[in-house]
Amino acid sequence: MNKERPYIINDALLWEYDLDTFNYDKSFKIVIERVLQMGNLEEWRNMVNYYTKEQILETIEWSAQLDKRDKEFSIFFLTSGFLHAA
């Protein structure tokens, strides 16, 4: 069974991957890290709606691409409730 690809992130941000076979669930750290680095507000909202808070926080801690300031901002923004406001 081929699961439909979710829209979380602009395909251009995952340019080096074959998106026909890319697994958004198994590769959650890659997707979350890209959204945190380069995503727009819509992509941040999609990320929060698709992935669990635990997955996002785990990725923030794991990421070698995000510097300390970016990690702190991501945690603040994630917990501020702004993403859930419409």
N, C-alpha and C positions, 0 to 999 in steps of 0.2 A: 504494500500500500504506500503510495507516494503522498506524503503530507503536503498540503499547500503551503507555499512559502509565506511567512508573515511579513507584513510591512512594518519594519521597526526603524530601518535606517536606509538612507539613500544608497543604492547599489554602488555608486561611485566610491563610497567610503570603504568598500570591501573589494576594490578593484583587482587585487591579486588572487582572489579566490574564484573557483568555479561555482557560481551561485545556483546552478542546477543541481549540484550535489552537496552544497554547503548545509550543514546541520546547525540551525540556530540554537537548538537546545544544548547539544554537546559542546558547541563552541561559544557558549554564552560569554565567556571572559573577553574574547576577541570583539564581539559585537558591543558589549557594554563599554569596553575601553575606548572603542572608536566613537561611540556616542558621547562619552564624557569628554573626549579630546576635541571632536570636531562637529558634534551634532547640534542641530538647532532645537528650539523649544519643543516643536512637534515631535522630534525624534526622542528627546528626553522623556516626554509624556508617553510615547509608545513603549520606550524601554521600561518605564515604571509599571505600565499596564501589563507587559508581557513577562518580565522577569520578577522574581521575588526580591524583596528588600535585602534578604540575606545574600542572594547571588550578587547583587549590586555592591553591597558593602564588602563582600569577599573579594570581588574584582578590584575595588579601590585599594584594598590592603595589598593584594597580589601584584598590582601593576608596577612595572619598572618604568613605564612611559610617562606616568603622571608624576609631577614633582609634588613636594609637600603642600605648597599653596593650592595646587589644583585638587589634590585629594581633600584638603580641608574645605574648600569651596564646594566640592561635589557632595560631601557629607552634609554640609550646612544646607545646601539647596534641596537635597533629597529629603531632609527631615523638616524643612520649613513649611511644608504643606502647599507651597506655591504651585507645584506641578499638578495638584488635584483641583486647584481653583480653575473655574472655566470662565 
